[in-house]
Amino acid sequence: MRVPLNCAANSVQAGFRGFAGRPIQARRRPEQHENRRDQMSNTRLRRWIFIVSTHRLLRAVAASFVVAAGGCGPYVDPVQDAARIDQVARQLIVMPVITSDGAFGSGFPSSRRNIVTAAHLVDQHATVGVLGHELEPLARKRFSQNLRRPRSEDWVILGLAEDLWHCNDVDPAHRFEAGDIVYFGGYGDGANAAAPTIFSGVVFPRQAGDAANLVHAHVPRRQYAGISGGPVAVLAADGRVRVVGIVVSGRTHWTPYERKQLCTFIVPSKRQWSRACFDMFGSDDPTAPVAPRTGFDGTYPPADPASAEDGLILPEYLRSRHALSR
């Protein structure tokens, strides 16, 4: 019996059906495989971008809720050792620095004729006042005039034409480790305060992107206006204070569990400290050229309290203490 042509075609088609009942498809060309792979790669890429974008959006929303709620966790303050802070306060020389428009901050003598302070305090001013004397930027003046100065360059050296100030030791070789104790001094309570505020901080781990000469320390929570330019010091094993840095800024570091107030300070190199210490050390000849010191020992506190050089200036809060110790 003859089979109709259409029935034969149907039978042949049925004979070529696979186990799943699907007709066997013709083999794809190579370019079709490439297009298919490209489509799958694009789909995976879009999914990944969507996941990452969503994750970032959720983090931003969570952060906004934290900020709106006043932060993530409670403030945590470092322990303040009253006895050691008092030991520092009896030695550390801090001076109020006042501009002609009434702004104020802090500074300290790096030698008998130089005062170091923050560049952003001096800013565009030709001179600033320190204990009744008008001082002008002697070195690094460009950083006081540059409003876009890097934070790591935010310090300036003021100078006089005579040896005038008592000064503390400077330690240009000090190396910092997280957890070290450092001491801060500054006129955070106003330029007319009877004495500077002295407090301690704990060196904080370095942060990504920090300049090599910037160090952060965890400090008590307080208002820090007026602290800028003040000294950062360590208490050496021999009981003497040694200056190691200059306060320039502060910020809050927070995690989901706690918040910490940080003070940032600059640590100049030995060469930079040397340039901040122009005076007549080592020479009694008034005609001798003034040059950077090779040593960094200061004049205060003197080894013998009775041998203090009366011609050099001490702030009043130290003068009264020194008089009692003689």
N, C-alpha and C positions, 0 to 999 in steps of 0.2 A: 504494500500500500504506500502510495506516495504521501509524504508529509508536507503540509503547506509550508511555504518558505518562511512565513512569519513565525510559525511554531518551531521550526528548526532553529531559527535565530534565538528564540526564547530559551530553547533547550541548551544551546551552546552557552548562552549567557549564564544560565543556571548552573551549568557544569563548572563554570569558572568562579563560582562563589566560594569564598573561604569558609573556615570553620565558624567564624562569627557572623556569617550570613552577609558580608559586605563584598561588593564586587572588588576584584583586585584592580588597583589603580595603576595607571601607567607610571613608570619610573620618572622622578623629577629630574629636570636638567640641573647641572651644577649651579647656574646662576640663581635658580629658584631656591636651592639650599642656602646660598649666601644671603638672599633677601630674607629668608625665614629666620636665620641666625641674627641678622641685624635687627629685625623686629623684636625678637626676644630680648636682645641686649638693651634696646631702647626702653622696653617695658620694665626690665629690672632696674635700670638707671632712674626712671621716673619714680618707681616705688621707693628706691633708696633716698632720693631727694625729698620725697614727701615725708618719709619717716624722720629724717634729720631735721627738716623744717618744723615738723610738728613737735619734736622733742625740744628744740630751741624755743619755740613759742610757749610751750608749757613751762619751761624754766623761767622765761621772762615774766610770764603771768605770776608764777609763784614768787619771784623776786619782788614784783610790784606789790603783792599782798604783804610781804615781809616789811618793805619800806613803809607802806601805809600803816602797818601796825606798830611802827616805831622801832623796827629792828628785829633781829632774829632771836637773840638770847640776851641774857643780862650782861652788863659790863663786869669784867673781871679785872681787879686791880692787883698789881704786884705788891708783895710785902715790903714795907718801909722799915728799915732798921734805924730806929731813932738815934742810937748811940753813934753809929758810923756816919749818919747824915750830919749830926752835930760836929763830928770830927772834921768833916769836909767843910762845913759852914764856917769853922774857925780859921780856915786857910784860903778858901777859894775866892779870888778877886773877881768881882763882877761889877760892871759900871753901867748906869743908865745912859743911853744914847738918845738924844732928842733932836728932831729936825726943826727947821724954822717955821713949819706949818703946824707944829704941835704933836706930830706923830712921835712915837717912842718905841724903843726896843732895848736890847742889851748888847754889851760888848765886853771885852776883856783885854788886858795888856798882854801882848805876846813878847814884848821886850820893854825896855825903859823909855822908849820914845814911839812905840807903835801900839795902836788899838785895832783889834780885829772885830768885825761885826758882819751882819748880813748885808749883801749888796742891795737886796730889795728894800731895806730900810733906808739906806742912803739915797737910792734911786737917782733922781735928777738934781739933787741938792749939791751945791758947790762945797758947803761945809756942814758939819753937824756939831752939836754941843755935847761935851763930856765933862761933867763936874766943873763947869764954868769956863772951860777952854774950847775954842773953836778949832776943829780938826778938819782937814780936807783929805780926800782920797789920795794916797800916795802911790799905791800900786793896785792893779786889777780894776782901775776906774771904769774901763769899758764895760765891765759886768754890772756896775751900778747904773750905767746909762742905758744899757740894752734891756728893754722891757721883755724881750723874748729869750732872756738868758736861760740856759739849762739849769735845772735844779742843782746839778752837781757842781756848778760854778758860781753859786749864789753866796759869795763872800768877798769882802773887800778889806784892804789894809789902810788904815788911817795913820797919819804921821804928824810929828812935830819936829822942830829944829833943835830940840834939846832933850836930854834924858830927864824924864819927869816922873814916871810911874814905877811903883813896885810891880813885880810880875811873878807869876808862879812858874814852876818848872814846866817844860813842854816835853812830851814823849813822842817823837815822830816815828818810832819803831814799834809802837804797840800794835799787836795783832788781836783781832776780835773773834770770839767764838760764841755761838748761840748759847745763851744762859749766863754770860758774863754780866757782872754788875757795873753800871756806869752811873755817874752823878751829873745832874744838870743844875745850872744856875741861871736865873733871869728875873727881870722885873715884871713878872706877870700880874702883880698887884698895883702897877702904876709906877711911873718914873720917880714919884716923890715918896715911895715907900721907904721906911726906915732901913730896910735890908732886903736883899733879893730873896726870892723863894728858892730853896735848895731841896731837891728830891732825887730819888734814885730810879733807875730803870733797868730792865733786863734785856740784853741784846736779843733781837728777834732773828729767826732764820732769814737768810737772804731770799729775795723775791725775784722771779724771772723778770729780766729786763732792767734790773737795778744797775746803775753806774758803779764802777769798781770802787769809787771813793765815797759811796753813800752807805750808811748803816742805819738800821731802824732799831728802836728800843721800845719795849712795852713799858708804859708809864702810867701813873694814876690818872684817872679821868678828872679833868679840870679845864678851865679856860686858859689857853696858852698864848693869848695876845700879849705881846711884850717880851716873850721868851726868845724870839728870833734874834740870832746874833750872839747869844750867850754861850759860855763855855760848856763843854762836856769833858768830864775828868774821870780819872780812876784814882783809887786810893792804893798806893804802892805798899809793898811789904814793910818798908821802913816807916810807914805812917804818913808820908808826905803825899800831898795832892799833886797829880801831874795832868796837865791839860792834853787832851787827845783829839778834840773835834770842836765843831761849831754848829749850833742848832740852826736849822733853816726852815723846817716845816713840821706839820703834824697831820695825822689822818686817823680814821677808824678802820680797823680790820675786823671783819665779822664772818662768822660761820653760822650754820643752822643752830649752834648750841651756845655761842657766847660772842661777846664783842670785846675788843681790846683797843685802847687808845695807844697810838704809836707816835713817837717823836723821831724825826729823821735828822741826822746830822752828817756833815761833811768831815772827812778825814783827809787833811792835806798830806802830800808827800813830804819827805824830809827836805827836798829841795824847795818846795813851796813854803814850808815852815821857816826855812833859813831866810828866804826873802821877806818874811813877815817879822824878822827880828833884827832890824837895823838899829844899832846903837853904839855906844862907846865901850862896850864890854872889853876887858882885857887891856885897856889903855887909859892912862891918866893924862895923856897929852891932848889938850883941847884942839890942837891943830892937826891931830892925826885924822886920816880919812875915815869916814863912817862906812862900815862894811857889814855884810851879814855875819852873824855869829857862827862859829863852828860848833860851839857847845850850846846846850839848851837848858842849863840850870838857871833858875830864876833868883830873885832876891828875897822872896817871901814864901814861907816863914824863914827868918834867919836862923842859922845854927845856934847862935847865942842871942836871945831876945834883947839883950842890952846893946847889941852891936848893930841894930837896925839903922839904915841910912836915913836920918831924919829929913834929908833934903828931898826924898822921894815921896810921892803921894800915895796914901792908902785911903780907901773909902771909909767913911765915918764908922760904919758898923764893925769894921776890922780894927780901926784905930783905937776904939774904946776897949776892945778885947785885948789888943796888943799891950795897951797901957797897963791893964790889970795883970798881964802875965810877966811884966818886967820885974 
